Amino acid sequence: MIPAEFDYVAPSTVEEAVRALGSAGEDAKVLAGGQSLLPVLRMRLADPSLVVDLGKVAEMRGIREEGDELVIGAMTSHHDVLRDDLVSEHAELIALTTRTVADPQVRHRGTFGGSITHADPAGDLLAPVLAMDAEMVVAGPSGRRSIAAREFFVDYFTTAIEPDEVLVEVRLPKYTGWSAHYEKFNRVAQAWSVVGVATTVRVEGGKIARARVGLTNMGATPIRAEGVEQALLGAAPTEEAIRQAAARATEGTSAGSDANADVDYREHLAEVLTKRALTTASS
């Protein structure tokens, strides 16, 4: 299909992008990598009056470290995230998860921030940023503000970003020395996750000192598996300890049924994949 007619602007600064969004109100859409927006426009599931293309905003690209934080620009491509040594060293979970996103073509065009703000509950990167206590930095008419990942994801395809704001960067605490794994189940190659589990753990003295676990597609938003995290603290990473912790994976979840899986199957997957992810991460 052919998209409906819309105006188009390509600002070169964050401030210009914010002004453009403010001029159109809720009737504007932001174009990052375009891997989610363009199909929606072609099917006329969205009919914006204005599309704001962030492709020329150079300050929103790149990865850097600032003290104890790793900063990833919202317009950084998945491909560049995968190639970056800082990500591999300080945020292994992000690197491992990004490898599972779609296919090479999409990873070259799609962006880190675009995937996060799209807020598809089956999107792979939401659970890792939640598990890692990320902070989202957004810019609006009143300046910049930070939103904790726990507060950022509001509902299906809905975030805490206002219509006249744009995600500039994502700040992650450094998880240097932690091991990680992302386990996902999908029906065919390149498909969205039916269920996914993102986990990163720190083992000290033969015991799990800290653990972070996030669930993909077990609710309208990514979910932090706090029951699993609590069960792991101070435990040796044995098969039995991991099995008992994984049994708590569905606590606080609200999985739905669709053509890919019903609720019971998703809950079963969450437990099985949590066990697999923890076993790999703590080995």
Salt bridges, closest charged atoms under 4 A:
GLU59 OE1 - ARG144 NH2 3.31
GLU65 OE1 - HIS90 NE2 3.72
GLU65 OE1 - LYS174 NZ 2.54
GLU66 OE2 - ARG64 NE 2.73
GLU66 OE1 - ARG171 NH2 2.79
GLU69 OE1 - ARG171 NH1 2.80
GLU89 OE1 - HIS90 NE2 3.59
ASP124 OD2 - LYS184 NZ 2.95
ASP133 OD2 - ARG212 NE 3.78
ASP133 OD1 - ARG224 NH1 2.98
GLU165 OE2 - ARG145 NE 2.78
GLU169 OE1 - ARG64 NH2 3.13
GLU169 OE2 - ARG171 NE 3.08
GLU183 OE1 - HIS181 NE2 2.75
GLU204 OE2 - ARG202 NE 2.85
GLU226 OE2 - ARG150 NH2 2.92
GLU229 OE2 - ARG224 NE 2.49
GLU240 OE2 - ARG243 NH2 2.57
GLU251 OE2 - ARG248 NE 2.86
ASP258 OD2 - ARG266 NH2 2.85
